[in-house]
Amino acid sequence: QTDGGSSTSAESSESAVDAEALSFDGAWVKAADDGMTGVFGELKNNTDADINLVEAKYADAEMVQLHETEGDGSGGMSMQEKKGGFTIPAGESLRLEPGGDHIMIMGLKKAIKPGEQIKLDLVTADDETVEVTAVAKEYSGAQEDYAPGEAEGSSDDHGDHGEHGDEGKHIRSEER
């Protein structure tokens, strides 16, 4: 049993995940003042064994989840926690992107400003932790609340309504 124990510990240290084994290339986070935001980039498995990412941690948030985006059956998309996490096959990559798989940070305790770098801990199924850094960027696309392209149109419409509303106020105040 002693030999089996030492060989098991040797195997687990050989398969230990570190920055060389798992890299997060081009990692970025959507700048946000509060609420929630997403982390994106390319998770790269540089080993010859699958890596199962089961958790992500960010100190300045109430909760972090690994999310997938799927069709909701009515032509829209819905986000949900990815059961079992993300598996990155041996020698392959998994792209995290707006509108697809991503890391969701919820309940921000402080703003993430453009250009700021945040540190996240990625936790694997074998309880190894890799610290990664993501840079904050302004990003207005793939708003989770809207269909693609709809967000821009609605904000332009609101701008027009706002201008008409102001003109209307001036007329009303002149009438008084």
Residue pairs with C-beta under 8 A, 6 or more apart in sequence:
12 126
15 47
15 49
15 126
16 128
17 47
17 51
17 124
17 126
17 128
17 130
18 128
18 130
19 130
19 131
20 46
21 45
21 46
21 47
21 51
21 130
22 43
22 44
22 45
22 46
22 47
22 51
22 53
22 88
22 122
22 124
22 130
23 43
23 44
23 46
24 41
24 42
24 43
24 44
24 122
24 130
24 132
24 134
25 41
25 42
25 44
25 93
26 41
26 42
27 39
27 40
27 41
27 132
27 133
27 134
27 135
28 39
28 40
28 41
28 134
28 135
28 136
28 137
29 37
29 38
29 39
29 40
29 105
29 112
29 118
29 134
29 135
29 136
29 137
30 37
30 38
30 39
30 40
30 98
30 112
30 136
30 137
30 139
31 37
31 112
31 113
31 114
31 116
31 136
31 137
31 138
31 139
32 108
32 111
32 112
33 108
33 111
34 108
34 111
35 106
35 107
35 108
36 104
36 105
36 106
36 107
36 108
37 104
37 105
37 108
37 112
38 67
38 98
38 102
38 103
38 104
38 105
39 56
39 96
39 102
39 103
39 104
39 105
39 120
39 134
40 96
40 97
40 98
40 102
40 103
41 95
41 96
41 134
42 93
42 94
42 95
42 96
43 53
43 86
43 88
43 93
43 94
43 95
43 96
43 122
44 88
44 92
44 93
45 51
45 88
45 89
45 90
45 91
45 92
45 93
45 94
46 91
47 90
47 91
48 90
48 91
49 90
50 87
50 88
50 89
50 90
51 87
51 88
51 124
52 84
52 85
52 86
52 87
52 88
52 124
52 125
52 126
53 66
53 85
53 86
53 87
53 88
53 122
53 123
53 124
53 125
54 66
54 84
54 85
54 123
54 124
54 125
55 64
55 66
55 85
55 122
55 123
56 64
56 65
56 66
56 103
56 120
56 121
56 122
56 123
57 64
57 120
57 121
57 123
58 64
58 105
58 118
58 119
58 120
58 121
59 119
60 108
60 109
60 110
60 118
61 105
61 106
61 107
61 108
61 109
62 106
62 107
62 109
63 105
63 106
63 107
64 103
64 104
64 105
64 106
64 120
65 81
65 82
65 103
65 104
65 106
66 81
66 82
66 85
66 86
66 101
66 103
66 104
67 79
67 80
67 81
67 82
67 101
67 102
67 103
67 104
68 79
68 80
68 81
68 82
68 100
68 101
69 77
69 78
69 79
69 99
69 100
69 101
69 102
70 77
70 78
70 80
71 77
71 78
72 78
76 147
77 99
79 104
79 144
82 101
85 125
86 94
86 101
87 94
88 94
94 101
95 101
96 102
96 103
98 139
98 141
98 142
99 142
99 148
103 120
112 118
112 136
113 136
114 136
114 137
114 138
115 135
115 136
116 135
116 136
117 133
117 134
117 135
117 136
118 133
118 134
118 136
119 131
119 132
119 133
120 131
120 132
120 133
120 134
121 129
121 130
121 131
121 132
122 129
122 130
122 131
122 132
123 129
124 130
140 151
140 152
141 148
142 148
143 151
145 151
146 154
